[in-house]
Amino acid sequence: MRASHEIGITELPQRAAELLDAGHRLALIVAHHDDGGLRVVYLFVCGPPDTRTELHVRLDPDRPEVPTLAHLSFPAGRFEREMRDLFGIVPLDHPLPHRLVRHFHWPRGWYPMHPDAGPPPTFGEQEGPYPFLEVEGEGVYEIPVGPVHAGLIEPGHFRFSVVGETILKLKARLWFVHKGIEKLFQSRTVAAGLPLAERISGDTAVGHALAYCLAVEEANGTKVSEEAQRARALLLELERIHNHVADLGMLCNDVGHGILNAHAQRVREQLLRLNKEVTGHRLLRGGVVPGGAIVRALPDRRRLKAIGEDIREIADLALGHSTVRDRFTGTAILHTPAAREISCLGYVARASGIADDARVAHPFTGYGAQLDVPVHDTGDVLARFLVRAEEIETSLALIEQFADSLETRAAVLAPQPPPGAGPSTGVGLVEGWRGTIATRVELAPDGTLARVKPVDPSFFNWPALPVALADTIVPDFPLTNKSFNLSYAGNDL
């Protein structure tokens, strides 16, 4: 069920508080440039049953301001800072009015999402250093890491304030690779928007493509068959497995057990080859399309069984090794109240005792009711390892179930309705392998994309990393960072 309410700006804090108190979660905040001025949409979700509530607020074009909701919702404060940096909308009385997306060499007064922004101006001199909190005292020193790293990861700057090896404070500074994804979506056809959605975060091609397609289909009134939805669900679980397997191996590698990592990457390679057979692409691109799914072949039951046995053996060897288990246990604990306050998603939340899963709360096909969602409550690296390993078991069973129920091995597509046949707005909610992905779409009268707002779960989970690392030691950072394994690209659109 989705309901939209246009409200006055003074009503916003009270209406938002009522929804949050009733158990809804703030999934996204998105700004729009309409003909009459700026409009901001707040999307709240909960389930089961699947419920989505939108609050639309129109702003004074001469004074684009909104009352901050940061005191009600931690993610709201971050969405507001993002909106201010990209649109120039001011969140009044925000408790942390620093830039979030716009680095200090971005020129003051230039807002890239404004329709008259034009090409980016020449980036000028720094307006000043980023306002890192300085921790002072005897024996305190700082360790800067990044933004350029020795490995293949994307750029991010981490500033550690340390005494000895103990981390007193960690600040992560991201948004070094802003790509203008939201702007690039505008005026594209629905078909031309799909490759962009698949590349929001390259390891989450299915999750982001599916959230995009579900939003578009709701907006244009497309009715997708149950068979196509099952095919999509199969692809979503294949994506979950190959990413989780890689993480299991790399977590072992970070505590010195390289041989288990080698075996995990060997299994991942088998899964990537299987992906290519199923969709023609190792990362499953092209499998989820507007109106349905394209599946070239179905996974072989015997191969999946062998892969499952391999993964089980790797996990058992890791957990049976005293050094691995000792390094995982009690490391970088994210307690349940902190995870809940930050509004964490996915395996990060489920390792801290929060059972939220969009496959249950917002199902696009009918398997959520019987889904056994793995949950642990210790909030440490071990819990995040165990959740992944158990989710792989669940995904393997689901893939077998979906493969048995699918007869076609070709395109399963619904006819596309003419422009204007649907409500012109839609929301897609998908449990990607990192957590819930939310995408909101508005279509222009000619059926092209007027506005697309995707939100990767990493946007919600990045603030939890410094919280989990408080009072740990510097050598725990690589292991903890991998146990979260957040997307830089998905966070920085």
VOGU-3710 file (C-alpha; in Angstrom, 3 decimals, decimal comma):
1> mrasheigit> 0,000/0,000/0,000  1,378/3,431/-0,951  -0,184/6,699/0,170  0,889/10,249/-0,696  0,019/13,329/1,331  0,769/16,931/0,431  1,261/18,811/3,679  2,268/22,266/4,815  5,858/22,793/5,802  4,940/23,497/9,427
11> elpqraaell> 3,179/20,118/9,658  6,269/18,162/8,639  7,946/17,531/12,022  4,741/16,349/13,682  3,692/14,082/10,785  7,193/12,613/10,570  7,290/12,000/14,323  3,924/10,215/14,182  5,131/7,865/11,436  8,416/7,115/13,200
21> daghrlaliv> 6,634/6,480/16,490  4,313/4,066/14,666  7,280/1,955/13,554  7,901/3,370/10,088  11,440/3,839/8,787  12,635/6,826/6,781  13,765/5,263/3,493  14,720/8,406/1,572  14,328/12,145/1,160  14,332/13,485/-2,387
31> ahhddgglrv> 14,102/17,028/-3,736  12,419/17,976/-7,026  12,510/21,079/-9,201  8,899/21,493/-10,350  7,651/24,317/-12,575  6,283/26,118/-9,543  9,375/25,697/-7,396  11,021/23,143/-5,152  9,227/20,157/-3,685  10,646/17,679/-1,166
41> vylfvcgppd> 9,337/14,124/-0,779  9,841/12,119/2,431  9,309/8,362/2,025  8,512/6,304/5,139  8,145/2,526/4,939  7,226/-0,373/7,208  6,067/-3,943/6,938  4,733/-6,504/6,846  2,268/-5,659/5,477  4,122/-3,639/2,875
51> trtelhvrld> 3,320/0,016/3,625  4,823/3,139/2,040  3,832/6,674/3,023  5,023/9,803/1,222  4,909/13,320/2,615  5,209/16,041/-0,052  6,243/19,538/1,019  6,396/22,551/-1,291  9,004/25,201/-0,515  9,098/28,956/-0,889
61> pdrpevptla> 11,071/29,458/-4,146  12,705/32,578/-2,695  13,682/30,879/0,575  14,122/27,135/0,025  14,122/25,968/3,635  12,787/22,964/5,555  12,621/22,321/9,295  15,245/19,744/10,168  14,164/16,245/11,202  17,637/15,350/12,468
71> hlsfpagrfe> 16,419/15,323/16,066  13,856/12,666/15,098  15,898/10,507/12,725  19,656/10,191/12,291  19,385/9,334/8,555  17,135/12,373/8,048  19,982/14,642/9,123  22,287/13,101/6,530  19,691/13,256/3,741  19,163/16,931/4,615
81> remrdlfgiv> 22,881/17,684/4,376  23,044/15,898/1,011  20,018/17,866/-0,207  21,558/21,161/0,918  24,815/20,413/-0,910  23,157/19,404/-4,184  20,062/21,647/-4,248  20,801/24,531/-1,890  17,838/23,665/0,354  18,609/24,797/3,907
91> pldhplphrl> 17,630/22,507/6,821  16,798/24,983/9,566  18,405/24,372/12,976  20,376/21,375/11,763  22,687/20,215/14,575  25,621/19,480/12,231  25,540/22,055/9,416  28,770/20,903/7,730  29,047/19,939/4,083  28,532/16,266/3,355
101> vrhfhwprgw> 28,792/15,717/-0,411  30,448/18,947/-1,526  34,153/19,029/-0,733  35,697/22,322/0,234  37,161/22,920/-3,218  33,638/22,878/-4,704  32,713/26,517/-5,350  30,346/28,147/-2,902  26,841/28,795/-4,264  27,014/26,212/-7,093
111> ypmhpdagpp> 24,418/23,457/-6,670  24,771/20,719/-9,299  21,132/19,533/-9,177  19,743/22,992/-9,912  18,215/23,050/-13,437  20,250/26,150/-14,320  23,501/24,881/-12,806  25,183/24,452/-16,187  28,566/22,751/-16,510  30,644/22,602/-13,340
121> ptfgeqegpy> 32,744/25,729/-12,836  36,461/25,560/-12,268  37,120/24,172/-8,839  38,791/26,837/-6,710  41,037/26,934/-3,714  40,056/25,170/-0,528  37,715/27,293/1,574  39,360/25,749/4,596  40,213/22,350/6,027  37,462/19,825/6,591
131> pflevegegv> 36,215/20,340/10,179  37,508/17,105/11,685  36,984/16,891/15,425  40,412/17,196/17,024  41,024/14,961/20,013  43,710/16,416/22,238  45,576/15,241/25,293  48,790/13,635/26,408  49,821/10,793/24,131  47,058/11,445/21,549
141> yeipvgpvha> 48,084/11,421/17,912  46,348/11,171/14,526  46,708/8,574/11,791  45,401/9,692/8,363  44,527/6,873/5,950  43,571/7,514/2,331  41,784/8,738/0,305  44,156/6,905/-2,056  44,687/3,334/-0,857  47,220/0,650/-1,687
151> gliepghfrf> 44,578/-1,802/-2,883  41,866/-1,592/-5,532  39,216/-0,074/-3,268  37,694/3,279/-4,090  38,852/6,488/-2,388  37,874/7,311/1,179  39,690/9,221/3,893  39,813/7,890/7,462  41,174/10,010/10,313  42,066/8,083/13,484
161> svvgetilkl> 42,628/9,806/16,820  44,646/7,292/18,823  46,360/6,698/22,164  48,850/3,884/21,794  46,895/1,487/19,573  43,464/2,339/20,996  41,107/4,279/18,720  39,479/7,169/20,559  37,708/8,576/17,501  37,420/7,689/13,831
171> karlwfvhkg> 36,039/10,040/11,199  35,321/8,789/7,679  35,327/11,377/4,866  33,768/10,056/1,668  32,284/11,559/-1,534  35,543/11,664/-3,482  33,963/10,078/-6,574  30,704/11,979/-7,026  29,429/10,944/-10,455  26,227/12,924/-10,845
181> ieklfqsrtv> 24,125/9,755/-11,204  20,846/11,466/-10,300  21,417/14,154/-12,914  22,408/11,586/-15,542  19,061/9,797/-15,136  17,054/12,896/-16,055  15,395/12,893/-19,500  16,573/9,383/-20,345  14,153/6,789/-21,592  13,274/4,002/-19,181
191> aaglplaeri> 15,397/1,585/-21,230  18,371/3,959/-21,229  18,116/4,333/-17,463  18,633/0,624/-16,845  22,403/0,455/-17,599  22,894/3,423/-15,289  20,983/1,689/-12,489  23,059/-1,468/-12,941  26,245/0,539/-12,445  25,312/2,530/-9,333
201> sgdtavghal> 27,367/-0,005/-7,379  28,934/-2,547/-9,694  28,679/-5,490/-7,290  24,932/-4,867/-6,869  23,776/-4,870/-10,497  20,691/-7,005/-9,829  19,650/-5,237/-6,639  19,783/-1,727/-8,085  18,337/-2,769/-11,455  15,448/-4,502/-9,730
211> ayclaveean> 14,672/-1,550/-7,427  14,737/0,722/-10,486  12,489/-1,582/-12,543  9,974/-2,054/-9,720  9,750/1,730/-9,319  9,344/2,312/-13,070  6,731/-0,439/-13,370  4,680/1,061/-10,571  5,004/4,493/-12,186  3,901/3,399/-15,670
221> gtkvseeaqr> 1,408/0,714/-14,664  3,281/-2,341/-15,959  1,990/-5,674/-14,643  4,849/-8,154/-14,326  4,071/-11,875/-14,329  4,688/-14,046/-11,276  7,063/-16,186/-13,340  9,176/-13,139/-14,179  9,219/-12,085/-10,511  10,467/-15,543/-9,509
231> arallleler> 13,207/-15,291/-12,136  14,192/-11,925/-10,693  14,264/-13,379/-7,186  16,556/-16,170/-8,400  18,991/-13,616/-9,836  18,880/-11,576/-6,632  19,907/-14,620/-4,580  22,691/-15,528/-7,015  24,070/-12,021/-6,525  23,836/-12,370/-2,745
241> ihnhvadlgm> 25,820/-15,629/-2,758  28,786/-14,569/-4,883  29,284/-11,418/-2,823  28,898/-13,144/0,551  31,340/-15,907/-0,451  33,967/-13,326/-1,396  33,494/-11,586/1,961  33,859/-14,832/3,932  37,187/-15,442/2,253  38,514/-11,922/2,641
251> lcndvghgil> 37,567/-11,838/6,321  39,672/-14,961/6,785  42,476/-13,328/4,815  42,439/-10,309/7,132  43,289/-12,550/10,090  46,090/-14,353/8,262  44,264/-17,407/6,879  45,010/-16,834/3,207  44,357/-20,406/2,102  40,686/-20,141/3,048
261> nahaqrvreq> 40,468/-16,895/1,102  41,956/-18,646/-1,931  39,307/-21,347/-1,708  36,517/-18,810/-1,227  37,631/-16,896/-4,315  37,804/-20,193/-6,218  34,139/-20,803/-5,323  33,245/-17,218/-6,233  34,802/-17,754/-9,652  32,573/-20,796/-10,147
271> llrlnkevtg> 29,577/-18,650/-9,250  30,613/-15,864/-11,628  30,873/-18,400/-14,445  27,453/-19,720/-13,501  26,137/-16,135/-13,594  27,409/-15,767/-17,148  25,565/-18,910/-18,214  22,353/-17,647/-16,601  22,338/-14,073/-17,972  25,343/-13,707/-20,295
281> hrllrggvvp> 27,225/-11,503/-17,803  29,418/-12,481/-14,851  27,795/-9,811/-12,651  24,293/-10,727/-13,889  23,754/-7,526/-15,851  20,942/-7,741/-18,375  18,977/-10,266/-16,329  16,491/-7,833/-14,800  14,819/-5,567/-17,359  11,767/-3,270/-17,318
291> ggaivralpd> 8,726/-5,499/-17,537  10,385/-8,765/-16,562  13,555/-10,839/-16,703  15,805/-12,501/-19,261  17,208/-15,867/-18,174  19,260/-17,822/-20,680  19,726/-20,947/-18,561  18,717/-22,184/-15,130  21,318/-23,163/-12,504  22,075/-26,878/-12,353
301> rrrlkaiged> 20,969/-28,448/-9,072  24,086/-30,670/-8,782  26,464/-27,752/-9,294  24,667/-25,704/-6,672  24,804/-28,591/-4,223  28,565/-28,959/-4,747  29,061/-25,204/-4,339  27,035/-25,270/-1,133  29,168/-28,087/0,281  32,320/-26,155/-0,610
311> ireiadlalg> 31,086/-23,019/1,144  30,015/-24,967/4,226  33,465/-26,530/4,481  35,177/-23,128/4,189  32,966/-21,652/6,925  33,461/-24,667/9,188  37,246/-24,552/8,756  37,266/-20,837/9,551  35,141/-21,154/12,668  37,038/-24,262/13,797
321> hstvrdrftg> 40,366/-22,423/13,713  41,091/-20,899/17,118  42,974/-17,891/15,741  40,221/-16,987/13,282  37,426/-17,374/15,819  39,343/-15,481/18,511  40,042/-12,551/16,177  36,403/-12,411/15,063  34,863/-12,743/18,528  34,230/-9,500/20,379
331> tailhtpaar> 35,880/-7,359/17,696  34,232/-4,054/16,726  30,897/-4,568/18,466  27,954/-2,587/17,150  25,376/-2,809/19,921  21,696/-3,146/19,055  20,608/0,295/20,367  23,303/2,021/18,277  22,399/0,018/15,158  18,755/0,901/15,666
341> eisclgyvar> 19,426/4,612/16,242  21,634/4,823/13,148  18,964/2,852/11,191  21,378/0,206/9,945  20,289/-2,189/7,217  21,154/-5,629/5,883  23,669/-7,986/7,450  25,078/-5,149/9,581  21,672/-4,739/11,241  20,947/-8,470/11,411
351> asgiaddarv> 24,304/-9,109/13,130  23,207/-6,599/15,787  19,862/-8,213/16,510  17,628/-6,304/14,043  15,658/-8,700/11,838  14,599/-6,228/9,114  14,575/-7,709/5,599  12,760/-6,230/2,590  12,047/-9,720/1,269  9,700/-10,066/4,257
361> ahpftgygaq> 8,576/-6,455/4,737  8,227/-5,484/1,055  8,005/-8,701/-1,014  7,758/-8,423/-4,793  6,990/-12,119/-5,058  5,401/-14,499/-2,598  8,255/-16,075/-0,693  8,726/-13,657/2,202  6,294/-15,375/4,566  8,346/-18,574/4,780
371> ldvpvhdtgd> 11,766/-16,878/4,690  14,014/-17,706/7,639  16,068/-14,539/8,199  19,354/-15,265/10,036  19,859/-12,928/12,993  22,617/-12,671/15,622  22,814/-10,200/18,451  26,489/-9,944/19,470  27,181/-7,246/16,845  30,831/-8,237/16,359
381> vlarflvrae> 32,835/-9,409/13,343  31,898/-12,999/14,180  28,194/-12,157/13,981  28,631/-10,438/10,630  30,524/-13,526/9,365  27,826/-15,902/10,657  24,958/-13,902/9,146  26,631/-14,061/5,741  27,295/-17,796/5,988  23,705/-18,517/7,052
391> eietslalie> 22,247/-16,226/4,384  24,155/-18,227/1,763  22,364/-21,383/2,962  19,006/-19,606/2,704  19,829/-18,273/-0,767  20,904/-21,681/-2,078  17,575/-23,182/-0,955  15,649/-20,311/-2,553  17,522/-20,634/-5,871  16,704/-24,335/-5,998
401> qfadsletra> 13,049/-23,582/-5,260  12,819/-20,866/-7,932  14,683/-22,920/-10,547  12,273/-25,834/-10,027  9,273/-23,534/-10,575  10,599/-21,866/-13,737  9,937/-23,565/-17,031  11,051/-20,940/-19,506  14,685/-20,252/-20,226  14,109/-17,176/-22,328
411> avlapqpppg> 12,699/-13,697/-21,930  9,765/-13,283/-19,560  8,491/-9,807/-20,399  5,296/-7,834/-19,946  4,117/-5,441/-22,675  5,005/-1,832/-21,944  1,961/0,446/-21,442  1,736/3,751/-23,320  2,972/6,924/-21,587  0,487/8,244/-19,051
421> agpstgvglv> -1,109/4,873/-18,332  0,219/4,743/-14,769  0,383/7,130/-11,800  3,770/8,525/-13,011  5,482/7,903/-9,650  6,769/4,649/-8,200  8,943/3,172/-5,485  11,073/0,022/-5,576  12,239/-1,654/-2,345  14,620/-4,597/-2,693
431> egwrgtiatr> 16,750/-6,546/-0,228  20,086/-6,330/-2,011  22,979/-8,332/-0,677  24,140/-5,412/1,518  20,622/-4,504/2,671  17,494/-2,713/1,551  17,778/-0,622/-1,620  15,172/2,096/-2,148  14,588/3,768/-5,510  11,944/6,398/-6,229
441> velapdgtla> 11,024/7,366/-9,813  8,915/10,131/-11,331  8,082/9,986/-15,035  7,515/12,922/-17,369  4,287/13,000/-19,461  6,181/11,531/-22,434  7,299/8,540/-20,346  10,919/9,610/-19,915  12,601/9,843/-16,515  11,929/13,145/-14,780
451> rvkpvdpsff> 13,598/12,173/-11,496  15,272/9,031/-10,127  16,529/8,805/-6,554  18,363/5,572/-5,661  19,562/4,918/-2,103  22,110/2,189/-1,446  22,129/0,621/2,051  25,711/1,840/2,427  24,341/5,376/2,852  22,695/4,162/6,069
461> nwpalpvala> 25,516/1,892/7,261  28,649/4,037/6,796  28,062/6,045/10,017  28,001/2,783/12,014  31,606/1,884/11,147  33,229/4,542/13,394  30,799/3,624/16,193  31,802/-0,048/16,033  35,509/0,876/16,031  35,401/3,074/19,153
471> dtivpdfplt> 37,720/1,672/21,836  39,117/-0,986/19,525  42,698/-1,008/18,245  44,107/0,281/14,968  44,984/-3,224/13,648  41,262/-4,078/13,883  40,369/-1,495/11,245  40,977/-3,585/8,068  39,079/-6,551/9,527  36,191/-4,402/10,742
481> nksfnlsyag> 36,010/-2,456/7,490  35,776/-5,717/5,555  33,107/-7,074/7,921  30,967/-4,049/7,007  32,131/-4,022/3,337  30,289/-0,837/2,435  30,085/0,599/-1,057  31,862/3,866/-1,804  30,240/4,155/-5,237  26,752/3,328/-3,954
491> ndl> 27,107/5,940/-1,223  28,479/8,651/-3,513  26,074/9,102/-6,408
//
